[in-house]
Amino acid sequence: MTSRTSTASVGTLAALIGTAMVIAIPSAIALLPSWASEYGPTLVGLAFLEYVAIATGLVWWGIHQLRS
């Protein structure tokens, strides 16, 4: 069984990591065309969408844990 303190600390960490990932997105957008030419546009597009989904999911989950 988890305690409230450990859940809150994990939620804080998740929110901070997710926020850092979201902040890093604009710097990666400039590199997407070169990555797409090297690795293929489909692979890069799917990887970018997965990255954005994980980042927003971490932020959402962390905030949800802190609020409950």
ABEGO torsion letter per residue (X at the ends): XBBAAAAAAAAAAAAAAAAAAAAAAAAAAAAAAAAAAAAEAAAAAAAAAAAAAAAAAAAAAAAAAAAX
